[in-house]
């Protein structure tokens, strides 16, 4: 079941990034266009042994086949984490994962216990928030890019 959840999660991420070759047809409207800004030096958190990332982060992440994924990520002092994901649908599905995390060069890497996932889930570390990265560690672009943020509670 977890493998299916991770496959669906990866498909959601891949589907939301788009290929940038969309054409606008008559009748299409665009409320706004989000252009993600690069992380400036003033936004980066210098990663040191004393930097504290522990705490709970939450947000509603985009989902290709549902209304969104209500995500709560708790980082603990011992570099373990607990992630709860609730897929908002007519019949909500809840997935709970745990594992270890590490931070390198302002990127948070989550390694799930027994998940069979080859690549860790990655987030850009920003003051009081985490921004989900794609499977290659790059910022997600496109119309939904600004929705891949978990805010620290």
N, C-alpha and C positions, 0 to 999 in steps of 0.2 A: 504494500500500500504506500509506504514511504517513497519507494522508487517512482511510483506513478505521480505522487505529489511533486517530487523534484523535477520530473520530466515536464509536468504541466507548468511548474514555476519557471523552468528554463524557457519553455515555449512562450509564456507570457512576456518574459523579458525580451526575447528575440522578436516577438510580434510587435512590441511597443516601440522598438527602435526604428522600424521602417527603413526604406532604402533611399529616401530622399527624392524619388522620381515621381511623386504624385502630381496629377494634373487637376486643376480646378475646373469644374464644369459649372454651367449656368445653374443657379439655384443654391450652390454651395455657399455657405457663409462661414466666416472664421471670426470667432469672438475675440481672440487674441493670439499672438504668437509668442511663445516663450523661447528666448535665446539664452541658453545657460552661459553664465560668465565663467571664465577660468578662475581657478583658485588663486587669489593674489597672495603675496607674501604676508600681508597684514591679516589675512584670514586663516593662515596656516597655524597650527598649534605645534610648537617645537616639541618633538617627541623625546622625552627623557625618562629615566627610571622613576622619577617622581611625578610624572604626569598622571593624573587620575582620570580614567575613562569609566570607572565603575558607575553603575546607576542604571536606570530604566529609561529606554527610548521607545517612543511609540508613534504610529502614524497609519494612515490608510494608503496602501500602495496600490497602483493600478493593476487590473486583472483583465485579461482578454475575454474570459468567459463568465465573468461575474461582476458585481457592482464594485468590488474592491477587496483587498486583503488587509484586514485589520491586524497590524503587526505590533507585537510588544517584544522588545529585546532587552534582557537584563544581563549586564556585564558584572561579574563578581571579582573581588580582590585576587582570588587565586587563578585568574585568567580562564575561568570557566564561564559559560553563558547558558541562558535558557531563552529560547525563542518560541513564542506562541503566535500562530498564524490562523486567523479565522477568515475563511472565504465567505464573503457576504453573498448569499444566494437564497433561493427559496428554501432550500434545506442546507443551512450553513455547515461547512466541514471545518473541523478544528485539527490543526497539526501542531504538535509540540516537539521541538528538537533541542538537544543539548550538545555541548562539546566544549572545545577549547578555542580561545582567541589569542591573537597576537597583533601588535601594531608595529608596522615598519613604514617609515617615510610617509607619515600621515595617511596610511591606508590600514583599515581594520580588516583582518582576515578571520573568518569564522570557519572552523573545521568541525563538521558535524560528526558525532559519534555514530559509527556503524551505518552511515547513510549511503555508502557506496558512491558518493559524489567525488569525481576526480578532482575538481577544482573547488577551492573554498569560495564562499560567498564573500564579496568585498564591498566595503563602504569607505568613502572618503571621510576623514575625520575633520569636522569643523567645530567651532565653538558652540557648544550646547546642541549639536545635531550631528547626524550621520547621513550621508547621501549615498544611496546604493549605486554601485558601479556595475557595468556590464560584465560578461564572462571573461573579457580580456583585460579588465581592470581600468577601462576607460569610462568617462562620464557618459551617461545615457543622454542622447540627444532626441530632439523631436518635440512634438506638441505636448507630450506628457512628462517631459524631463523634470519639471519642477515638482512633480508629485512623488518622486522617489526619495523623500526625506523623512527621517525619523527624528523627532524632537526629543530632547532630554526632558524628563518630567521633574 
